[in-house]
Amino acid sequence: MAATQRKLETAKRNADEGERFFKVAQDLEAGGEVAHADVIKAELQMRERQRALQEAQLAFLNARLDFSILIFQNFEENFEVAEDLHAPVPLQRSRRCRRERRGTIRTCARRLRRFRRQTTMFSERVPGICLR
């Protein structure tokens, strides 16, 4: 999920950069310094970056939903993910936690598989809706 969050931030920066480039191209065209074809090309690039941003937002929301279903018993959206992969974890605490959570992880995985089957069945029943 942290990876999709980083991709989303990168897509936002790229979309902002595309918008700035388009505005500069429009200003240069108004001053007679570039051809109209360059402005059209800048606009196409801007729209492509906006589409990439929308795809990154969708991927982030899907990852967040999957994570929420996997971790929480009840549907919960009020959480934040901190990327602390490099933080040291005491070995004994890690082993104890692994033993305690082993059954919980299996239950969550079954719940996630069941949810995906239900959404697939729903999308098959309702035409025009696509769920990923």
A tleap script that builds the chain and sets N, CA, C and O, in Angstrom:
source leaprc.protein.ff14SB
mol = sequence {
  NMET ALA ALA THR GLN ARG LYS LEU GLU THR
  ALA LYS ARG ASN ALA ASP GLU GLY GLU ARG
  PHE PHE LYS VAL ALA GLN ASP LEU GLU ALA
  GLY GLY GLU VAL ALA HIE ALA ASP VAL ILE
  LYS ALA GLU LEU GLN MET ARG GLU ARG GLN
  ARG ALA LEU GLN GLU ALA GLN LEU ALA PHE
  LEU ASN ALA ARG LEU ASP PHE SER ILE LEU
  ILE PHE GLN ASN PHE GLU GLU ASN PHE GLU
  VAL ALA GLU ASP LEU HIE ALA PRO VAL PRO
  LEU GLN ARG SER ARG ARG CYS ARG ARG GLU
  ARG ARG GLY THR ILE ARG THR CYS ALA ARG
  ARG LEU ARG ARG PHE ARG ARG GLN THR THR
  MET PHE SER GLU ARG VAL PRO GLY ILE CYS
  LEU CARG
}
set mol.1.N position { 0.812 -1.180 0.000 }
set mol.1.CA position { 0.000 0.000 0.000 }
set mol.1.C position { 0.864 1.255 0.000 }
set mol.1.O position { 0.507 2.261 -0.613 }
set mol.2.N position { 1.993 1.193 0.685 }
set mol.2.CA position { 2.892 2.345 0.703 }
set mol.2.C position { 3.447 2.610 -0.694 }
set mol.2.O position { 3.679 3.760 -1.068 }
set mol.3.N position { 3.657 1.549 -1.456 }
set mol.3.CA position { 4.161 1.716 -2.825 }
set mol.3.C position { 3.133 2.430 -3.698 }
set mol.3.O position { 3.491 3.306 -4.485 }
set mol.4.N position { 1.858 2.060 -3.565 }
set mol.4.CA position { 0.831 2.733 -4.363 }
set mol.4.C position { 0.676 4.189 -3.927 }
set mol.4.O position { 0.338 5.053 -4.735 }
set mol.5.N position { 0.923 4.449 -2.658 }
set mol.5.CA position { 0.856 5.831 -2.174 }
set mol.5.C position { 1.985 6.659 -2.795 }
set mol.5.O position { 1.774 7.809 -3.182 }
set mol.6.N position { 3.183 6.073 -2.887 }
set mol.6.CA position { 4.297 6.780 -3.525 }
set mol.6.C position { 4.014 7.006 -5.011 }
set mol.6.O position { 4.321 8.069 -5.552 }
set mol.7.N position { 3.423 5.994 -5.671 }
set mol.7.CA position { 3.074 6.150 -7.088 }
set mol.7.C position { 2.045 7.263 -7.278 }
set mol.7.O position { 2.113 8.021 -8.245 }
set mol.8.N position { 1.099 7.356 -6.355 }
set mol.8.CA position { 0.097 8.408 -6.423 }
set mol.8.C position { 0.738 9.785 -6.289 }
set mol.8.O position { 0.392 10.704 -7.031 }
set mol.9.N position { 1.659 9.935 -5.360 }
set mol.9.CA position { 2.344 11.218 -5.180 }
set mol.9.C position { 3.142 11.587 -6.430 }
set mol.9.O position { 3.155 12.748 -6.840 }
set mol.10.N position { 3.804 10.604 -7.032 }
set mol.10.CA position { 4.556 10.851 -8.260 }
set mol.10.C position { 3.617 11.256 -9.392 }
set mol.10.O position { 3.922 12.172 -10.156 }
set mol.11.N position { 2.484 10.580 -9.500 }
set mol.11.CA position { 1.510 10.915 -10.548 }
set mol.11.C position { 0.957 12.325 -10.351 }
set mol.11.O position { 0.714 13.035 -11.326 }
set mol.12.N position { 0.756 12.735 -9.095 }
set mol.12.CA position { 0.281 14.099 -8.826 }
set mol.12.C position { 1.305 15.127 -9.294 }
set mol.12.O position { 0.952 16.126 -9.920 }
set mol.13.N position { 2.583 14.876 -8.983 }
set mol.13.CA position { 3.633 15.798 -9.418 }
set mol.13.C position { 3.699 15.866 -10.943 }
set mol.13.O position { 3.834 16.948 -11.514 }
set mol.14.N position { 3.603 14.707 -11.602 }
set mol.14.CA position { 3.644 14.681 -13.059 }
set mol.14.C position { 2.458 15.419 -13.668 }
set mol.14.O position { 2.614 16.129 -14.662 }
set mol.15.N position { 1.274 15.257 -13.082 }
set mol.15.CA position { 0.091 15.957 -13.598 }
set mol.15.C position { 0.242 17.467 -13.435 }
set mol.15.O position { -0.115 18.230 -14.332 }
set mol.16.N position { 0.767 17.895 -12.294 }
set mol.16.CA position { 0.992 19.330 -12.079 }
set mol.16.C position { 2.004 19.880 -13.084 }
set mol.16.O position { 1.838 20.975 -13.621 }
set mol.17.N position { 3.045 19.101 -13.322 }
set mol.17.CA position { 4.063 19.517 -14.286 }
set mol.17.C position { 3.473 19.607 -15.698 }
set mol.17.O position { 3.795 20.524 -16.453 }
set mol.18.N position { 2.616 18.659 -16.044 }
set mol.18.CA position { 1.967 18.687 -17.347 }
set mol.18.C position { 1.072 19.905 -17.521 }
set mol.18.O position { 1.035 20.501 -18.598 }
set mol.19.N position { 0.354 20.276 -16.474 }
set mol.19.CA position { -0.499 21.464 -16.532 }
set mol.19.C position { 0.336 22.739 -16.701 }
set mol.19.O position { -0.013 23.624 -17.483 }
set mol.20.N position { 1.441 22.815 -15.957 }
set mol.20.CA position { 2.316 23.993 -16.092 }
set mol.20.C position { 2.892 24.089 -17.504 }
set mol.20.O position { 2.955 25.171 -18.088 }
set mol.21.N position { 3.310 22.946 -18.045 }
set mol.21.CA position { 3.868 22.935 -19.388 }
set mol.21.C position { 2.832 23.385 -20.415 }
set mol.21.O position { 3.150 24.130 -21.342 }
set mol.22.N position { 1.599 22.931 -20.245 }
set mol.22.CA position { 0.529 23.321 -21.160 }
set mol.22.C position { 0.278 24.826 -21.087 }
set mol.22.O position { 0.111 25.480 -22.117 }
set mol.23.N position { 0.253 25.369 -19.881 }
set mol.23.CA position { 0.034 26.811 -19.731 }
set mol.23.C position { 1.166 27.625 -20.361 }
set mol.23.O position { 0.930 28.656 -20.990 }
set mol.24.N position { 2.390 27.146 -20.180 }
set mol.24.CA position { 3.538 27.836 -20.789 }
set mol.24.C position { 3.424 27.785 -22.308 }
set mol.24.O position { 3.677 28.781 -22.986 }
set mol.25.N position { 3.045 26.634 -22.838 }
set mol.25.CA position { 2.898 26.501 -24.288 }
set mol.25.C position { 1.816 27.435 -24.809 }
set mol.25.O position { 1.977 28.040 -25.869 }
set mol.26.N position { 0.716 27.559 -24.074 }
set mol.26.CA position { -0.350 28.482 -24.491 }
set mol.26.C position { 0.148 29.929 -24.488 }
set mol.26.O position { -0.142 30.697 -25.405 }
set mol.27.N position { 0.900 30.291 -23.445 }
set mol.27.CA position { 1.431 31.652 -23.368 }
set mol.27.C position { 2.407 31.930 -24.512 }
set mol.27.O position { 2.404 33.013 -25.097 }
set mol.28.N position { 3.238 30.941 -24.821 }
set mol.28.CA position { 4.197 31.111 -25.915 }
set mol.28.C position { 3.479 31.207 -27.259 }
set mol.28.O position { 3.902 31.950 -28.144 }
set mol.29.N position { 2.391 30.452 -27.408 }
set mol.29.CA position { 1.626 30.540 -28.648 }
set mol.29.C position { 0.985 31.924 -28.774 }
set mol.29.O position { 0.954 32.501 -29.861 }
set mol.30.N position { 0.482 32.443 -27.679 }
set mol.30.CA position { -0.128 33.773 -27.708 }
set mol.30.C position { 0.899 34.834 -28.095 }
set mol.30.O position { 0.562 35.839 -28.721 }
set mol.31.N position { 2.145 34.601 -27.718 }
set mol.31.CA position { 3.217 35.537 -28.084 }
set mol.31.C position { 3.794 35.266 -29.462 }
set mol.31.O position { 4.665 36.002 -29.926 }
set mol.32.N position { 3.318 34.215 -30.122 }
set mol.32.CA position { 3.792 33.902 -31.467 }
set mol.32.C position { 5.110 33.159 -31.497 }
set mol.32.O position { 5.770 33.123 -32.535 }
set mol.33.N position { 5.512 32.564 -30.382 }
set mol.33.CA position { 6.817 31.911 -30.322 }
set mol.33.C position { 6.768 30.426 -30.662 }
set mol.33.O position { 7.791 29.854 -31.038 }
set mol.34.N position { 5.607 29.786 -30.540 }
set mol.34.CA position { 5.488 28.366 -30.882 }
set mol.34.C position { 4.253 28.164 -31.747 }
set mol.34.O position { 3.336 28.986 -31.762 }
set mol.35.N position { 4.255 27.060 -32.459 }
set mol.35.CA position { 3.131 26.739 -33.346 }
set mol.35.C position { 1.983 26.150 -32.541 }
set mol.35.O position { 2.166 25.682 -31.417 }
set mol.36.N position { 0.804 26.182 -33.134 }
set mol.36.CA position { -0.387 25.636 -32.485 }
set mol.36.C position { -0.250 24.127 -32.273 }
set mol.36.O position { -0.796 23.582 -31.313 }
set mol.37.N position { 0.470 23.461 -33.160 }
set mol.37.CA position { 0.684 22.014 -33.033 }
set mol.37.C position { 1.412 21.687 -31.730 }
set mol.37.O position { 1.136 20.659 -31.113 }
set mol.38.N position { 2.338 22.547 -31.305 }
set mol.38.CA position { 3.050 22.327 -30.040 }
set mol.38.C position { 2.103 22.445 -28.849 }
set mol.38.O position { 2.241 21.717 -27.866 }
set mol.39.N position { 1.157 23.349 -28.939 }
set mol.39.CA position { 0.172 23.513 -27.866 }
set mol.39.C position { -0.722 22.283 -27.799 }
set mol.39.O position { -1.047 21.807 -26.711 }
set mol.40.N position { -1.115 21.772 -28.949 }
set mol.40.CA position { -1.947 20.562 -28.976 }
set mol.40.C position { -1.186 19.382 -28.388 }
set mol.40.O position { -1.745 18.592 -27.627 }
set mol.41.N position { 0.092 19.266 -28.743 }
set mol.41.CA position { 0.918 18.190 -28.188 }
set mol.41.C position { 1.034 18.325 -26.660 }
set mol.41.O position { 0.957 17.326 -25.945 }
set mol.42.N position { 1.216 19.540 -26.168 }
set mol.42.CA position { 1.304 19.775 -24.722 }
set mol.42.C position { -0.018 19.420 -24.046 }
set mol.42.O position { -0.030 18.871 -22.945 }
set mol.43.N position { -1.133 19.738 -24.712 }
set mol.43.CA position { -2.436 19.406 -24.144 }
set mol.43.C position { -2.639 17.888 -24.073 }
set mol.43.O position { -3.165 17.371 -23.088 }
set mol.44.N position { -2.221 17.191 -25.116 }
set mol.44.CA position { -2.333 15.724 -25.109 }
set mol.44.C position { -1.487 15.110 -23.992 }
set mol.44.O position { -1.914 14.178 -23.310 }
set mol.45.N position { -0.287 15.650 -23.822 }
set mol.45.CA position { 0.571 15.157 -22.740 }
set mol.45.C position { -0.057 15.434 -21.376 }
set mol.45.O position { -0.002 14.595 -20.477 }
set mol.46.N position { -0.649 16.611 -21.230 }
set mol.46.CA position { -1.298 16.956 -19.964 }
set mol.46.C position { -2.454 16.001 -19.675 }
set mol.46.O position { -2.603 15.525 -18.549 }
set mol.47.N position { -3.269 15.722 -20.686 }
set mol.47.CA position { -4.403 14.812 -20.489 }
set mol.47.C position { -3.938 13.393 -20.178 }
set mol.47.O position { -4.560 12.695 -19.378 }
set mol.48.N position { -2.854 12.969 -20.803 }
set mol.48.CA position { -2.295 11.640 -20.517 }
set mol.48.C position { -1.825 11.555 -19.066 }
set mol.48.O position { -2.037 10.544 -18.396 }
set mol.49.N position { -1.197 12.605 -18.593 }
set mol.49.CA position { -0.736 12.621 -17.196 }
set mol.49.C position { -1.909 12.670 -16.223 }
set mol.49.O position { -1.847 12.077 -15.146 }
set mol.50.N position { -2.974 13.370 -16.592 }
set mol.50.CA position { -4.162 13.393 -15.743 }
set mol.50.C position { -4.811 12.007 -15.686 }
set mol.50.O position { -5.293 11.578 -14.638 }
set mol.51.N position { -4.816 11.316 -16.825 }
set mol.51.CA position { -5.359 9.954 -16.855 }
set mol.51.C position { -4.508 9.029 -15.979 }
set mol.51.O position { -5.040 8.190 -15.252 }
set mol.52.N position { -3.185 9.191 -16.056 }
set mol.52.CA position { -2.297 8.387 -15.213 }
set mol.52.C position { -2.544 8.679 -13.736 }
set mol.52.O position { -2.480 7.774 -12.903 }
set mol.53.N position { -2.824 9.936 -13.413 }
set mol.53.CA position { -3.142 10.308 -12.028 }
set mol.53.C position { -4.426 9.623 -11.575 }
set mol.53.O position { -4.494 9.102 -10.462 }
set mol.54.N position { -5.434 9.622 -12.426 }
set mol.54.CA position { -6.690 8.957 -12.066 }
set mol.54.C position { -6.483 7.459 -11.861 }
set mol.54.O position { -7.066 6.874 -10.948 }
set mol.55.N position { -5.668 6.842 -12.694 }
set mol.55.CA position { -5.376 5.420 -12.528 }
set mol.55.C position { -4.621 5.157 -11.225 }
set mol.55.O position { -4.884 4.169 -10.540 }
set mol.56.N position { -3.685 6.043 -10.886 }
set mol.56.CA position { -2.940 5.896 -9.638 }
set mol.56.C position { -3.867 6.077 -8.431 }
set mol.56.O position { -3.726 5.379 -7.427 }
set mol.57.N position { -4.818 7.017 -8.533 }
set mol.57.CA position { -5.780 7.208 -7.440 }
set mol.57.C position { -6.642 5.961 -7.265 }
set mol.57.O position { -6.906 5.536 -6.140 }
set mol.58.N position { -7.076 5.383 -8.366 }
set mol.58.CA position { -7.885 4.168 -8.300 }
set mol.58.C position { -7.085 3.007 -7.710 }
set mol.58.O position { -7.603 2.252 -6.887 }
set mol.59.N position { -5.842 2.862 -8.122 }
set mol.59.CA position { -4.999 1.795 -7.582 }
set mol.59.C position { -4.790 1.977 -6.081 }
set mol.59.O position { -4.806 1.006 -5.325 }
set mol.60.N position { -4.594 3.226 -5.654 }
set mol.60.CA position { -4.410 3.491 -4.233 }
set mol.60.C position { -5.673 3.164 -3.443 }
set mol.60.O position { -5.602 2.561 -2.372 }
set mol.61.N position { -6.823 3.560 -3.970 }
set mol.61.CA position { -8.078 3.270 -3.269 }
set mol.61.C position { -8.350 1.772 -3.216 }
set mol.61.O position { -8.844 1.269 -2.206 }
set mol.62.N position { -8.036 1.054 -4.289 }
set mol.62.CA position { -8.206 -0.402 -4.279 }
set mol.62.C position { -7.269 -1.056 -3.267 }
set mol.62.O position { -7.678 -1.962 -2.541 }
set mol.63.N position { -6.026 -0.607 -3.214 }
set mol.63.CA position { -5.077 -1.157 -2.243 }
set mol.63.C position { -5.534 -0.856 -0.818 }
set mol.63.O position { -5.430 -1.706 0.067 }
set mol.64.N position { -6.035 0.345 -0.605 }
set mol.64.CA position { -6.524 0.726 0.724 }
set mol.64.C position { -7.718 -0.127 1.131 }
set mol.64.O position { -7.814 -0.555 2.282 }
set mol.65.N position { -8.628 -0.377 0.194 }
set mol.65.CA position { -9.789 -1.216 0.474 }
set mol.65.C position { -9.363 -2.652 0.775 }
set mol.65.O position { -9.839 -3.250 1.740 }
set mol.66.N position { -8.476 -3.206 -0.042 }
set mol.66.CA position { -7.980 -4.566 0.205 }
set mol.66.C position { -7.313 -4.666 1.573 }
set mol.66.O position { -7.529 -5.630 2.308 }
set mol.67.N position { -6.505 -3.671 1.908 }
set mol.67.CA position { -5.811 -3.665 3.190 }
set mol.67.C position { -6.803 -3.576 4.344 }
set mol.67.O position { -6.649 -4.255 5.360 }
set mol.68.N position { -7.815 -2.740 4.183 }
set mol.68.CA position { -8.830 -2.571 5.220 }
set mol.68.C position { -9.577 -3.877 5.460 }
set mol.68.O position { -9.816 -4.262 6.604 }
set mol.69.N position { -9.939 -4.548 4.388 }
set mol.69.CA position { -10.666 -5.814 4.514 }
set mol.69.C position { -9.780 -6.880 5.159 }
set mol.69.O position { -10.250 -7.699 5.949 }
set mol.70.N position { -8.523 -6.857 4.817 }
set mol.70.CA position { -7.599 -7.853 5.338 }
set mol.70.C position { -7.313 -7.654 6.829 }
set mol.70.O position { -7.192 -8.628 7.572 }
set mol.71.N position { -7.208 -6.420 7.260 }
set mol.71.CA position { -6.785 -6.126 8.626 }
set mol.71.C position { -7.939 -6.008 9.615 }
set mol.71.O position { -7.863 -6.565 10.711 }
set mol.72.N position { -9.005 -5.296 9.255 }
set mol.72.CA position { -10.063 -4.991 10.205 }
set mol.72.C position { -11.223 -5.972 10.085 }
set mol.72.O position { -11.562 -6.439 8.997 }
set mol.73.N position { -11.818 -6.266 11.230 }
set mol.73.CA position { -12.977 -7.152 11.246 }
set mol.73.C position { -14.196 -6.456 10.644 }
set mol.73.O position { -14.928 -7.051 9.852 }
set mol.74.N position { -14.409 -5.212 11.016 }
set mol.74.CA position { -15.484 -4.398 10.455 }
set mol.74.C position { -14.880 -3.474 9.408 }
set mol.74.O position { -13.710 -3.104 9.502 }
set mol.75.N position { -15.667 -3.105 8.421 }
set mol.75.CA position { -15.158 -2.213 7.377 }
set mol.75.C position { -14.730 -0.904 8.008 }
set mol.75.O position { -15.534 -0.240 8.661 }
set mol.76.N position { -13.486 -0.526 7.825 }
set mol.76.CA position { -12.932 0.664 8.457 }
set mol.76.C position { -12.062 1.395 7.443 }
set mol.76.O position { -11.197 0.789 6.811 }
set mol.77.N position { -12.290 2.701 7.286 }
set mol.77.CA position { -11.486 3.498 6.367 }
set mol.77.C position { -10.612 4.517 7.082 }
set mol.77.O position { -9.770 5.157 6.452 }
set mol.78.N position { -10.796 4.673 8.364 }
set mol.78.CA position { -10.059 5.687 9.108 }
set mol.78.C position { -8.766 5.104 9.655 }
set mol.78.O position { -8.685 4.744 10.830 }
set mol.79.N position { -7.753 5.012 8.797 }
set mol.79.CA position { -6.446 4.545 9.235 }
set mol.79.C position { -5.383 5.148 8.324 }
set mol.79.O position { -5.672 5.591 7.213 }
set mol.80.N position { -4.176 5.156 8.808 }
set mol.80.CA position { -3.036 5.635 8.033 }
set mol.80.C position { -1.977 4.550 8.036 }
set mol.80.O position { -1.883 3.759 8.974 }
set mol.81.N position { -1.199 4.519 7.000 }
set mol.81.CA position { -0.133 3.533 6.890 }
set mol.81.C position { 1.188 4.268 7.024 }
set mol.81.O position { 1.460 5.230 6.306 }
set mol.82.N position { 1.999 3.797 7.951 }
set mol.82.CA position { 3.334 4.363 8.139 }
set mol.82.C position { 4.345 3.376 7.588 }
set mol.82.O position { 4.289 2.183 7.885 }
set mol.83.N position { 5.249 3.871 6.801 }
set mol.83.CA position { 6.255 2.998 6.207 }
set mol.83.C position { 7.463 2.935 7.142 }
set mol.83.O position { 8.345 3.792 7.106 }
set mol.84.N position { 7.475 1.913 7.965 }
set mol.84.CA position { 8.559 1.754 8.926 }
set mol.84.C position { 9.189 0.368 8.798 }
set mol.84.O position { 9.430 -0.314 9.794 }
set mol.85.N position { 9.446 -0.028 7.574 }
set mol.85.CA position { 10.006 -1.354 7.334 }
set mol.85.C position { 11.399 -1.517 7.927 }
set mol.85.O position { 11.829 -2.632 8.223 }
set mol.86.N position { 12.093 -0.415 8.097 }
set mol.86.CA position { 13.462 -0.493 8.583 }
set mol.86.C position { 13.570 -0.327 10.093 }
set mol.86.O position { 14.676 -0.304 10.634 }
set mol.87.N position { 12.442 -0.211 10.773 }
set mol.87.CA position { 12.453 -0.085 12.229 }
set mol.87.C position { 12.765 -1.451 12.840 }
set mol.87.O position { 12.190 -2.457 12.422 }
set mol.88.N position { 13.653 -1.499 13.808 }
set mol.88.CA position { 13.998 -2.796 14.408 }
set mol.88.C position { 12.854 -3.343 15.262 }
set mol.88.O position { 12.213 -2.598 16.002 }
set mol.89.N position { 12.606 -4.645 15.154 }
set mol.89.CA position { 11.590 -5.327 15.940 }
set mol.89.C position { 12.292 -6.404 16.755 }
set mol.89.O position { 13.015 -7.225 16.189 }
set mol.90.N position { 12.095 -6.419 18.080 }
set mol.90.CA position { 12.721 -7.460 18.882 }
set mol.90.C position { 12.298 -8.845 18.387 }
set mol.90.O position { 11.127 -9.070 18.080 }
set mol.91.N position { 13.249 -9.760 18.313 }
set mol.91.CA position { 13.011 -11.083 17.745 }
set mol.91.C position { 11.954 -11.856 18.530 }
set mol.91.O position { 11.084 -12.481 17.924 }
set mol.92.N position { 12.006 -11.830 19.855 }
set mol.92.CA position { 11.027 -12.581 20.648 }
set mol.92.C position { 9.618 -12.029 20.452 }
set mol.92.O position { 8.659 -12.796 20.361 }
set mol.93.N position { 9.488 -10.729 20.388 }
set mol.93.CA position { 8.167 -10.135 20.157 }
set mol.93.C position { 7.644 -10.509 18.776 }
set mol.93.O position { 6.453 -10.763 18.597 }
set mol.94.N position { 8.545 -10.537 17.811 }
set mol.94.CA position { 8.162 -10.911 16.456 }
set mol.94.C position { 7.663 -12.352 16.407 }
set mol.94.O position { 6.651 -12.627 15.763 }
set mol.95.N position { 8.348 -13.271 17.070 }
set mol.95.CA position { 7.934 -14.682 17.087 }
set mol.95.C position { 6.596 -14.855 17.795 }
set mol.95.O position { 5.733 -15.591 17.317 }
set mol.96.N position { 6.418 -14.184 18.930 }
set mol.96.CA position { 5.170 -14.289 19.679 }
set mol.96.C position { 4.011 -13.740 18.835 }
set mol.96.O position { 2.943 -14.348 18.760 }
set mol.97.N position { 4.233 -12.609 18.217 }
set mol.97.CA position { 3.197 -12.002 17.387 }
set mol.97.C position { 2.853 -12.911 16.210 }
set mol.97.O position { 1.684 -13.035 15.846 }
set mol.98.N position { 3.851 -13.542 15.618 }
set mol.98.CA position { 3.612 -14.433 14.485 }
set mol.98.C position { 2.763 -15.625 14.901 }
set mol.98.O position { 1.859 -16.027 14.168 }
set mol.99.N position { 3.046 -16.195 16.068 }
set mol.99.CA position { 2.256 -17.331 16.557 }
set mol.99.C position { 0.817 -16.913 16.837 }
set mol.99.O position { -0.121 -17.648 16.529 }
set mol.100.N position { 0.647 -15.733 17.420 }
set mol.100.CA position { -0.697 -15.268 17.768 }
set mol.100.C position { -1.519 -14.914 16.540 }
set mol.100.O position { -2.732 -15.122 16.527 }
set mol.101.N position { -0.881 -14.386 15.518 }
set mol.101.CA position { -1.601 -13.878 14.358 }
set mol.101.C position { -1.764 -14.894 13.230 }
set mol.101.O position { -2.479 -14.629 12.264 }
set mol.102.N position { -1.127 -16.026 13.334 }
set mol.102.CA position { -1.164 -16.995 12.231 }
set mol.102.C position { -2.605 -17.341 11.844 }
set mol.102.O position { -2.948 -17.320 10.662 }
set mol.103.N position { -3.448 -17.658 12.829 }
set mol.103.CA position { -4.840 -17.980 12.542 }
set mol.103.C position { -5.609 -16.773 12.023 }
set mol.103.O position { -6.470 -16.909 11.153 }
set mol.104.N position { -5.303 -15.599 12.550 }
set mol.104.CA position { -5.991 -14.384 12.126 }
set mol.104.C position { -5.709 -14.077 10.663 }
set mol.104.O position { -6.609 -13.669 9.929 }
set mol.105.N position { -4.479 -14.269 10.239 }
set mol.105.CA position { -4.114 -13.991 8.849 }
set mol.105.C position { -4.838 -14.947 7.914 }
set mol.105.O position { -5.304 -14.539 6.850 }
set mol.106.N position { -4.936 -16.210 8.301 }
set mol.106.CA position { -5.669 -17.165 7.467 }
set mol.106.C position { -7.139 -16.771 7.358 }
set mol.106.O position { -7.730 -16.839 6.280 }
set mol.107.N position { -7.721 -16.362 8.476 }
set mol.107.CA position { -9.117 -15.922 8.470 }
set mol.107.C position { -9.284 -14.707 7.569 }
set mol.107.O position { -10.241 -14.640 6.797 }
set mol.108.N position { -8.383 -13.761 7.654 }
set mol.108.CA position { -8.461 -12.561 6.819 }
set mol.108.C position { -8.314 -12.909 5.342 }
set mol.108.O position { -9.006 -12.345 4.495 }
set mol.109.N position { -7.422 -13.826 5.039 }
set mol.109.CA position { -7.245 -14.225 3.640 }
set mol.109.C position { -8.515 -14.883 3.108 }
set mol.109.O position { -8.914 -14.623 1.973 }
set mol.110.N position { -9.156 -15.733 3.915 }
set mol.110.CA position { -10.423 -16.345 3.494 }
set mol.110.C position { -11.489 -15.272 3.293 }
set mol.110.O position { -12.251 -15.318 2.328 }
set mol.111.N position { -11.537 -14.307 4.208 }
set mol.111.CA position { -12.513 -13.232 4.100 }
set mol.111.C position { -12.286 -12.413 2.828 }
set mol.111.O position { -13.245 -12.029 2.158 }
set mol.112.N position { -11.024 -12.145 2.497 }
set mol.112.CA position { -10.711 -11.397 1.284 }
set mol.112.C position { -11.116 -12.177 0.035 }
set mol.112.O position { -11.679 -11.601 -0.896 }
set mol.113.N position { -10.837 -13.482 0.003 }
set mol.113.CA position { -11.238 -14.306 -1.144 }
set mol.113.C position { -12.758 -14.309 -1.295 }
set mol.113.O position { -13.274 -14.205 -2.408 }
set mol.114.N position { -13.478 -14.430 -0.171 }
set mol.114.CA position { -14.933 -14.426 -0.213 }
set mol.114.C position { -15.452 -13.082 -0.732 }
set mol.114.O position { -16.379 -13.048 -1.541 }
set mol.115.N position { -14.861 -11.979 -0.273 }
set mol.115.CA position { -15.270 -10.654 -0.733 }
set mol.115.C position { -15.043 -10.508 -2.233 }
set mol.115.O position { -15.898 -9.978 -2.942 }
set mol.116.N position { -13.904 -10.970 -2.716 }
set mol.116.CA position { -13.623 -10.869 -4.153 }
set mol.116.C position { -14.610 -11.699 -4.964 }
set mol.116.O position { -15.036 -11.272 -6.037 }
set mol.117.N position { -14.984 -12.887 -4.465 }
set mol.117.CA position { -15.985 -13.704 -5.172 }
set mol.117.C position { -17.320 -12.979 -5.208 }
set mol.117.O position { -18.000 -12.978 -6.235 }
set mol.118.N position { -17.703 -12.359 -4.089 }
set mol.118.CA position { -18.979 -11.648 -4.028 }
set mol.118.C position { -18.995 -10.459 -4.978 }
set mol.118.O position { -19.995 -10.222 -5.655 }
set mol.119.N position { -17.892 -9.704 -5.036 }
set mol.119.CA position { -17.861 -8.559 -5.943 }
set mol.119.C position { -17.876 -9.019 -7.389 }
set mol.119.O position { -18.466 -8.355 -8.242 }
set mol.120.N position { -17.235 -10.150 -7.681 }
set mol.120.CA position { -17.270 -10.683 -9.039 }
set mol.120.C position { -18.691 -11.085 -9.406 }
set mol.120.O position { -19.162 -10.784 -10.502 }
set mol.121.N position { -19.374 -11.765 -8.490 }
set mol.121.CA position { -20.753 -12.165 -8.754 }
set mol.121.C position { -21.636 -10.926 -8.930 }
set mol.121.O position { -22.519 -10.922 -9.787 }
set mol.122.N position { -21.413 -9.881 -8.137 }
set mol.122.CA position { -22.189 -8.658 -8.242 }
set mol.122.C position { -21.962 -7.995 -9.596 }
set mol.122.O position { -22.913 -7.562 -10.247 }
set mol.123.N position { -20.700 -7.915 -10.017 }
set mol.123.CA position { -20.412 -7.253 -11.287 }
set mol.123.C position { -20.963 -8.053 -12.466 }
set mol.123.O position { -21.256 -7.476 -13.513 }
set mol.124.N position { -21.109 -9.368 -12.314 }
set mol.124.CA position { -21.698 -10.171 -13.382 }
set mol.124.C position { -23.215 -9.945 -13.455 }
set mol.124.O position { -23.797 -9.995 -14.538 }
set mol.125.N position { -23.848 -9.698 -12.313 }
set mol.125.CA position { -25.294 -9.504 -12.276 }
set mol.125.C position { -25.735 -8.121 -12.722 }
set mol.125.O position { -26.823 -7.956 -13.275 }
set mol.126.N position { -24.881 -7.117 -12.479 }
set mol.126.CA position { -25.241 -5.740 -12.801 }
set mol.126.C position { -24.458 -5.317 -14.046 }
set mol.126.O position { -23.246 -5.112 -13.978 }
set mol.127.N position { -25.146 -5.186 -15.177 }
set mol.127.CA position { -24.429 -4.807 -16.403 }
set mol.127.C position { -23.953 -3.369 -16.334 }
set mol.127.O position { -24.620 -2.500 -15.772 }
set mol.128.N position { -22.795 -3.138 -16.913 }
set mol.128.CA position { -22.265 -1.777 -16.979 }
set mol.128.C position { -21.401 -1.396 -15.789 }
set mol.128.O position { -20.880 -0.282 -15.745 }
set mol.129.N position { -21.236 -2.294 -14.822 }
set mol.129.CA position { -20.386 -1.990 -13.672 }
set mol.129.C position { -19.185 -2.903 -13.732 }
set mol.129.O position { -19.312 -4.116 -13.894 }
set mol.130.N position { -18.026 -2.309 -13.601 }
set mol.130.CA position { -16.781 -3.084 -13.646 }
set mol.130.C position { -16.067 -2.901 -12.322 }
set mol.130.O position { -15.697 -1.780 -11.971 }
set mol.131.N position { -15.868 -3.968 -11.589 }
set mol.131.CA position { -15.142 -3.931 -10.326 }
set mol.131.C position { -13.837 -4.669 -10.510 }
set mol.131.O position { -13.804 -5.750 -11.097 }
set mol.132.N position { -12.761 -4.090 -10.011 }
set mol.132.CA position { -11.446 -4.732 -10.127 }
set mol.132.C position { -11.046 -5.320 -8.811 }
set mol.132.O position { -9.970 -5.906 -8.698 }
savepdb mol mol.pdb
quit
